[in-house]
Amino acid sequence: MNYILITGLPGAGKTTVCGFIREITGLHSINSGDTLREYALNRGLSCESRAEIGPVFLNRFSDREIYHILLEQALSKHAPIIDGVRLAVTCRQFLRENESSRVWNIQCEAQRRKLRLRTRLLLEGHSHDRIEELLEKYRAYDRDENEIRSLSDLIIENNGSFEELQKRIRSVFPKTTERSGSEL
């Protein structure tokens, strides 16, 4: 199977883009954070927030294990779209092992991302002090961004409206539902 890896910094709009792709194509997807969180929980580790999944996971497991965990989940769910790949090593493994896979990088201005993250964390019920702590943890995800961008087949700017983003995604998938995972 070939894969589309949806990458980008926290708050860039990866999951929103993934939702549009699913809606347009009818393809299945998995979320990297949810997959890794479930994997960690099944091994006795817990994460209080989405911001802590990566650091908690990497304190116990190798970054190279992420590829195998995501691949297994994607295969079991028949999901050619993988939302939220954050490490360059994971992108390189997918590209090496699945040659026709693609990396799509979602870009968004830092202030807009921070506002989205702050809103998400408020909706999750975190206090203002805890939000600042979690925003700092999210900054750890910035480390591979330049390398991931260099691996990207497509860079999607997400600084406008919801409708503008949807229009950009539709331009990539002009006529939809006839695509299958093997054609990606």
N, C-alpha and C positions, 0 to 999 in steps of 0.2 A: 504494500500500500504506500502511496505517496502522501505526504502530509503538508499542511499549511501550519507553520508555527507562528502564532501571533505574539509578538514581543513588544516591549515598551516599558517605560518607567511606571511605577504605581500612579494611578489616577489619569493615565494618558487616554484611556478609553478602550483598552484591549477587549474587555468582556462585552462592551457595547458593540464593537466591530464584529466580534464573534457571533453575537446574537443576530446581527444583520445578515451575516453570511449564512447562518443556519436558516433564517427566514427566507432568504432569496433562493438558496440551493436545495434545502431539505436535507443537507448533510448533518451528521452528528458531530459533536465536539466533546472534549473533556477540558476541565479546568485544572491547570497544574497545581495551583495552591490547594484546591480541594483534594486532589489526588494525593499530594504529599502529606497533607494534614491527616487524611484517613490512614495512610501508610504508617505515619508516626504514631497515631493514636492506637493502632492495632499492635504496636510494639511498646506501649506503655508511656509514650511521651505525650505531653499536651501543649497546646499553644492557646494563649488567651485571646489573641487577635490575629488577623491576617498578616500584620506587619511582622509577627514573630515566627511565622511558619518557616521561612528560609533559614534564619539563624539557628533556630532550634533543630531543624532537620540537619543542617550542615555540621552542627556540633557532634552529631551522632553517626551520620552517614557520609559517604564520599560523594562529591559533586558528580562523579561519573556514574553513580548508581541512579541518579535522577533519570537519565535516558532510559534505562531498562524498566524502571517503574512506570514512566509515562508511556513507553512503547507497549508494555503489557496491558495497561489500562485502555489505551487507544485501540489495540487489537480486540480486546474483549468487548468493547462497546461499538466496534465498527465505526470509529470516529477518526476521520482524516484531518480534523481541525483540533489543534492543541493550543488552548488559550493560556497565556501567561507564562511563556518560557522566558526565564530571566537570566540564565547563564550562557555565556558564549560557548563553553565546553559542551553544553547540551545541544545547542544549535549545530555545532560542528559534528557531533556524533550523528544527529539525524541526517545531516547532509551527506555524510560519509556512507552511512548504512542504507540510506533511502535516497538515491541520487536525484530523483525528480522532485524531492520535497522543496518547499519554498519557505523563506523567512519573510514575514511582513512585519515591519516595524511601525508602531503607532507613535507619532510625535505630538507633543503638546507643550505649550509654554509652561514654565515652572510655576508661575503664580496661579495659573488656571488649574494645574494638577494639584497644587497644595490646597486650593479652595475645594476641589472635588473630594480630596482625601479628608479634609476637615469635616465636610458635610457628612461623608460616609461614616466617620468615627462618631460624630454627634448622634446620627441615627442609630448607631449600635449602642448608644447609651454611655459613652466614655465621658469622663470629666475633662475640663479644659486642660488641667495639668497632665492628665494621662494622654490626651491628644498630642500635646507637645512632645512627650516622651516617644509616642508611637511614630510621629512624623520624623523624628530623629532616626528611629530604626529603619524607616522606609528609605532613608538616604543611603543605607548600605547597599541597596539594589542598584545604585548608580554605577557601580564599579565596572561592569562589562558593557555599558551602553554604547560606547564608541566602537568597540569590536563587533558587537551585534549589528550595529548600523552598517558596518562595512560588509557584513555577511548578507544583508537584506536584499531581496529581489524587488521589494516594493516598500516605499516609505509613504505612509498616509498621514497627512497633517490633520490634526483634530483640534483646531483652535476656534472653529466657528460653531454654528448651530447644529443641533441634532439632525435637522433636515439636510444640511450641507454634507455632513458625514455620511448619511444614508445615500445621498446622491453619488458621492465618491465611490462607495462600496458597490452600488449598482452599476457604475461604469466599468468595474472590473469583472462583474458577472452580468453581462447585458441580457441574456436570455437564460433563464435559470435552470429549472429543475431537471434538465436532461443531463446534468453532470453526475458522475458517480465518483466514488473515492478513488478508483483506479485511474480516472482520467485527470485527476488534479495535477 
